[in-house]
Amino acid sequence: MVSTTTYISDTIKFIRNDLLNNITDPISTTRSTNSKFVMTSYPQRPAEYPLITVRHDGGASIKRLGMRSELIWMSIPVEVRVWARNEKEKDTLTQQVINRLRSNQFGGGASTSDDQELHDFDILSQTPIYEEGGEGEISIKSMVISIQYNFVLGS
């Protein structure tokens, strides 16, 4: 069986690439992936808006499905954060992200590796964040979406 760390890494990359290829950049549809519209961790410098970050939110839950089954259930917590310049942009991008994540549930044919089938995901919370800028700066508006991806893994 592949290590838990590999599954987590594959999941984060899968979510990032899926959002990168399926969420419309409100500034420009022609910005390349080098624009960092979707990143896999928080930026090390102030965000260039709009921006979406995807990161693992710590740990993973693993359990065998029955005593004799070779199938394993794995839950991976993920945090997706939408950074925006204004409330409308934040709300629009948040809804697009949630709709896209919902489209990759059981039956959608999504998988992050050969023996891993995306079964379901749960939205655990949505938390708006407001950070005041300095004098003359705009305030930062973001939404933290805490989700949990659930997978059925082969042996």
C-alpha positions in Angstrom: 0.0 0.0 0.0 1.2 3.5 -0.8 2.1 5.7 2.3 -0.3 8.1 3.9 2.0 11.0 3.1 1.8 10.1 -0.6 -2.0 10.0 -0.6 -2.1 13.4 1.2 0.3 14.9 -1.3 -1.5 13.5 -4.3 -4.9 14.8 -2.9 -3.6 18.3 -2.4 -2.1 18.4 -5.9 -5.3 16.9 -7.4 -7.4 19.6 -5.7 -5.1 22.4 -6.7 -4.9 21.3 -10.3 -8.7 20.8 -10.5 -9.4 24.3 -9.1 -6.7 25.8 -11.3 -8.2 24.3 -14.4 -11.9 24.8 -13.6 -12.3 28.0 -11.7 -12.4 31.2 -13.7 -9.9 33.8 -12.7 -12.0 37.0 -12.2 -9.0 39.2 -13.2 -8.0 37.5 -16.4 -8.8 34.1 -18.0 -5.5 34.3 -19.8 -3.2 34.4 -16.7 -1.0 31.4 -16.7 -0.4 28.9 -13.8 2.6 31.1 -13.0 0.2 33.7 -11.8 -0.3 31.7 -8.6 -4.1 32.0 -8.9 -4.2 28.6 -7.1 -1.4 27.7 -4.7 -0.8 24.6 -2.5 0.3 26.6 0.5 0.0 30.1 1.9 2.0 32.7 0.1 5.2 33.8 1.7 4.4 37.4 0.7 1.2 39.4 0.7 -1.4 37.8 -1.6 -2.0 39.1 -5.1 -5.7 39.1 -5.4 -7.7 37.0 -6.2 -6.0 33.9 -4.9 -6.9 30.4 -3.8 -4.7 28.4 -1.5 -5.0 24.7 -0.8 -3.3 23.0 2.1 -3.4 19.9 4.2 -5.1 20.7 7.5 -3.2 18.1 9.6 -3.5 14.4 10.1 -5.5 11.7 8.3 -8.0 9.2 9.6 -7.6 5.6 8.4 -9.8 2.5 9.1 -10.3 -0.9 7.5 -13.8 -1.5 6.1 -14.7 -4.7 8.0 -12.4 -7.4 9.5 -11.8 -9.3 6.3 -12.1 -6.5 3.8 -9.0 -5.3 1.9 -10.6 -1.9 1.5 -9.5 1.0 3.6 -11.4 4.2 4.3 -9.2 7.3 4.6 -10.3 10.8 5.5 -8.0 13.7 4.7 -8.7 17.2 6.1 -8.0 20.0 3.7 -8.2 23.8 4.0 -9.1 25.9 0.9 -8.8 29.6 1.4 -10.2 32.2 -1.0 -8.5 35.6 -0.9 -10.2 38.5 -2.6 -10.3 42.3 -3.0 -14.0 42.7 -2.1 -16.9 40.8 -0.6 -18.6 40.1 -3.9 -15.5 38.6 -5.4 -14.9 36.5 -2.2 -18.5 35.2 -2.2 -18.5 34.4 -6.0 -15.1 32.6 -5.8 -16.1 30.7 -2.7 -19.3 29.4 -4.3 -17.4 28.4 -7.5 -14.9 26.5 -5.3 -17.6 24.7 -3.3 -19.5 23.8 -6.5 -16.4 22.4 -8.1 -15.5 20.4 -5.0 -19.0 19.0 -4.9 -18.7 17.9 -8.5 -15.9 15.5 -7.6 -17.8 13.2 -5.4 -18.6 9.5 -5.7 -19.7 8.7 -9.2 -17.8 11.5 -10.7 -15.0 9.3 -11.7 -12.4 11.3 -9.8 -9.3 9.7 -8.4 -6.0 11.0 -7.3 -4.0 7.8 -7.9 -4.6 4.4 -9.4 -6.0 2.6 -6.3 -7.7 5.5 -4.7 -11.3 6.4 -5.4 -12.7 9.7 -4.2 -15.9 8.7 -2.4 -17.2 11.8 -0.7 -16.3 15.1 0.9 -17.8 17.1 3.8 -17.7 20.8 4.3 -16.8 21.1 7.9 -16.9 24.9 8.1 -16.8 28.2 6.2 -15.2 31.0 8.1 -14.8 34.6 6.8 -11.6 36.4 7.8 -11.2 40.1 7.8 -7.7 41.6 8.3 -7.3 45.3 8.4 -4.7 46.8 6.2 -2.4 49.6 7.3 -3.1 53.2 6.8 -4.2 53.8 3.2 -4.2 50.0 2.5 -7.3 47.9 1.6 -8.5 45.3 4.1 -8.0 41.7 3.2 -11.1 39.6 2.7 -10.9 35.8 2.7 -12.9 32.8 3.3 -11.5 29.6 4.9 -13.3 26.5 3.8 -12.5 23.5 5.9 -13.3 20.2 4.1 -12.6 16.6 4.6 -12.0 14.3 1.6 -13.0 10.7 2.1 -11.5 7.9 0.0 -11.9 4.2 -0.4 -8.5 2.6 -1.0 -7.6 -0.8 -2.5 -5.3 -3.1 -0.7 
